[in-house]
Structure formats: structure tokens, C-alpha cells
Amino acid sequence: MPRLGKNTLLSFWEHNGWCQGRDIVIIGAGFVGLSAALECRRRFPSASITIVELSPLCGGGSTKNAGFTCFGSPSELLDDWRVLGPEKTVELVAARYKGLKELRKNFSDEEIGYEATGAIEMFTQGDEKLEADVHEFVPVLNEALIGVFGGEPFSVGSEAPGVKGATSVITSPFEGILDTSKLYRSLLQRTLAAGVDIFNGCRIESIEADGDGYRLDFDYGYFEAKQVVIAANAFASDLLPELDVAPQPNRVLVTSEISHLEFRGSCHYDRGYVYLRRLGNRMLIGGGRQWGDGESDEVENKLIEFLKTHIAEDFEIEYNWIGHLGVGESRDPIVKTVKPGLHVGVRMGGMGVAIGSVIGRQLGGLPQL
Ligand SMILES: Cc1cc2nc3c(=O)[nH]c(=O)nc-3n(C[C@H](O)[C@H](O)[C@H](O)COP(=O)(O)OP(=O)(O)OC[C@H]3O[C@@H](n4cnc5c(N)ncnc54)[C@H](O)[C@@H]3O)c2cc1C
């Protein structure tokens, strides 16, 4: 029975129409949750499928990211290589690149604002140890990844257009940038058109086994679902504490328009902890978690200083926001059935733009009706 106490805000219609007796409830309306819903719809054309999302739109990385279709800069991949080993690293890069190809197959470049700009990783004075390690690693990495890209993805150079003070750069033609709002909107429209309900403004607080399915409580009601899919990324461990994923705050800044901006495409610095890209005539810069707490003024000031030193001096900051990466011991996503009827797909390792749809599809393949 619905909880019709004095704190209950749901009407009879809302409870019966949206919350009761659902076949599949997906928690989180990010790229992964939306893609999982589309896959569930493909597999179960007449199932009732609801996505529950705590924010008015999306509260996670999927609308707060920088819009790189990244598969890992060489220094990030060196980290992965050390943690996960060569085979898993190659698998991960292949999945991310496949994600980009799938996105471009499912949506036109116009629909997602995709630009095949290529990307660079840059090194500066003080990075000598990392720079030497990465230069040594690039030929090994190129050989391992040649089958994924059909050519060597990385080449070492000394400079890049519009970048000042780099001691060296590594370029890759395969990474691009897209318009995050266009991608999210396109995916959202497709999900709604597939007859999936989205219930916004609702934070799931607990998931309890209930008969043959689950009961998902929120502060003014509950859902009943035969199958539950957790796509809550950074905050998934609030629901399943045993998951190795935690929120990592990341600041993003966007400048005012900069005249005579020469920088093109995107750039990674220091294991991907700092990322920058061109956005029209503005620059976007984000990250800086190697410098401290992502929400601190110190990190914000260092990001601005980095932009002034290496890209342009004359700008104001016009947009400034925080998003949360879902990170853990390693950067490989967790996609699994935790117990019968309860499935999870989280931890995109700060690189979910391209891989999110692939992981979402895998996750949407887990529920059984
Ligand atoms: C600042 C920033 C910059 C980034 N830049 C890039 C980039 O350039 N390229 C790239 O590839 N990746 C980037 N990422 C990472 C990428 O955005 C994420 O990996 C991807 O969006 C994750 O998608 P998701 O669907 O797993 O999670 P999310 O988009 O985080 O979605 C999870 C959703 O679950 C909801 N939720 C959580 N808990 C609950 C609950 N209890 N009840 C209801 N809803 C809940 C949240 O509100 C959220 O909307 C960036 C991330 C951040 C934060």
C-alpha cells in the first residue's frame, strides 16, 4: 500500500501511474542510465520502464562534463597500464573508442556537435620525470593500440598551435570534442520517444527486497520494481556501500570570449587531471585534483594561472561549476548483477562521454523479465 501519511506528497494518480508495479526502475538519468533504458526498451518492448533522477535535469557528470570524447592521454594510459596491466588497458581504450564510433553511428555529428579536432597532451617545466616516462612509453603504447585505431594513435612533437611554454606535446588525431548539451538532449529525446518515464526530483534513499522484486524509498513515496538498475555513478555507494566508487569534485571554468585565440581542439595535462578545450572563442579548463580539493579556491586559482601561462592572458571567468567524477581504485567501469534483479553500471573513471553508451547498453542487457 502507498504510504499515505501526512508527509506523503504523492497523489493516488502519481503513485499508481508512475511508481507502483514497474517492471524496471533505473536510478540515474546520466548517459549510462539513459542508454541502459534504451537497451531495456529494445529487449522488452512492452515493459514499464522508469528512470528516477534526483535533479531537475541530470545531477551528474553527463551535463557537467567538458565534452571530450577521450580515450585516455598517454600519461593516463601509463597509469592504467601500471594498475590494470596491458591487456585490460587496451580493452578499455578499445571500449572508449568503440563508444565514440557508436555515438557517431547513432547520432549525426550535427546532433551531438561533434568536431574531429584531435587532441594533445602537454608537458611543462617541472614535469621532467613524467615526461621522460611517457616518451618512453609512447612507442610501446602505439604498438599495443595499432589494432584498435588502425594506425599509431600518438606522436611526440615539440609544440602545438596556440600553446605557450610546453616542453613537449603528444598529439593524437583520434580524439574529438562535442557539445555536451546536444548529446544529452539527443539521448534524452530518444529515451522519452521510446516510452520510458523519467521521474525527476526524486532521490532514492534505500533499496529493499520486497516479494519477487524491490521497494525503492524516497522521501515522499516509494517505487516497486521487478528489476532495479543502479546508474548513479559517483553517488552509487550511498545505495550500495560495498561498491568501489566515490565522488571526486571537479571544477570547470569557462572564460569570456578571447580575441585572436589560436588554440584548437583539446588538451590534457598531468595524467588528465587538468583538461582544456576551445569552446567557440572561449576556453574551458577543468580538473586540477592533483593540486588539492577540487572545490577549493586554491585549485580554481591554479586553473586560471595555467590558462594565463599557457594559452591567453586577457579574459574573465564567466562560468564556474563543480561536477563529480565517479572514481575508484581503477578506471575500469563496474557492470554487474549484484543479486538477482539488482544490477549496477558505474565508475566511468572520469571518461564516460564516449564509453557511457557502451556501458549503458551492457547494463541494459542485464535485467531479466
Ligand atoms: C567536471 C567533469 C568533467 C568531465 N569531463 C569529461 C570529458 O570531457 N570527457 C569524458 O569522457 N568524461 C568526462 N567526465 C566524466 C563523464 O561526464 C562521466 O563519466 C559520465 O557522465 C558518467 O555518466 P553516468 O551516467 O555514469 O553518471 P552521471 O552522469 O553522473 O549520472 C548519474 C545520475 O544519477 C543521479 N543520482 C545519483 N544518486 C541518485 C539517487 N540516490 N537517486 C536518484 N538519482 C541519483 C545523479 O543525479 C546523476 O544525474 C567529466 C565529469 C565531470 C564531473
The ligand as an ORCA input file, in Angstrom:
! r2SCAN-3c Opt
* xyz 0 1
  C      33.553     18.153    -14.357
  C      33.561     16.911    -15.187
  C      34.169     16.910    -16.421
  C      34.157     15.751    -17.189
  N      34.670     15.795    -18.447
  C      34.617     14.684    -19.218
  C      35.062     14.722    -20.550
  O      35.432     15.750    -21.073
  N      35.043     13.550    -21.258
  C      34.594     12.385    -20.724
  O      34.620     11.352    -21.403
  N      34.109     12.349    -19.472
  C      34.108     13.461    -18.728
  N      33.602     13.422    -17.467
  C      33.056     12.179    -16.973
  C      31.676     11.911    -17.546
  O      30.896     13.067    -17.503
  C      31.029     10.810    -16.729
  O      31.876      9.677    -16.737
  C      29.677     10.388    -17.277
  O      28.827     11.492    -17.460
  C      29.074      9.410    -16.302
  O      27.777      9.098    -16.737
  P      26.836      8.302    -15.758
  O      25.541      8.162    -16.456
  O      27.538      7.078    -15.278
  O      26.728      9.207    -14.462
  P      26.143     10.655    -14.183
  O      26.082     11.494    -15.385
  O      26.908     11.164    -13.021
  O      24.670     10.347    -13.769
  C      24.322      9.736    -12.549
  C      22.979     10.304    -12.170
  O      22.483      9.629    -11.019
  C      21.766     10.566    -10.244
  N      21.680     10.026     -8.888
  C      22.699      9.759     -8.050
  N      22.231      9.222     -6.907
  C      20.881      9.165     -7.035
  C      19.840      8.723     -6.169
  N      20.095      8.205     -4.957
  N      18.544      8.820     -6.601
  C      18.271      9.341     -7.834
  N      19.233      9.766     -8.692
  C      20.520      9.669     -8.307
  C      22.604     11.830    -10.338
  O      21.839     12.992    -10.037
  C      23.049     11.779    -11.791
  O      22.195     12.526    -12.646
  C      33.575     14.571    -16.684
  C      32.953     14.572    -15.436
  C      32.945     15.732    -14.681
  C      32.264     15.720    -13.344
*
